[in-house]
Amino acid sequence: MKCRICKEDIRESPDLINLCRYKGGPTHLGCCTNSCSWDQAPCRHSSGVFQKV
């Protein structure tokens, strides 16, 4: 499974997973807050933030 922003494998990163309605799938939380957010928090397109088990 790849991040919809950076295209890197989500399973290889220690970052949390953000489910983004705008990008249409999973993103790294860091990619979301660094690339799409003005206030360094998940933006309004975020459906939820999940931790990998």
Summary of the structure (lengths in Angstrom):
residues: 53
radius of gyration: 9.7
end to end distance: 14.9
largest distance: 28.8
contacts: 140
relative contact order: 0.27
helix: 19%
strand: 28%
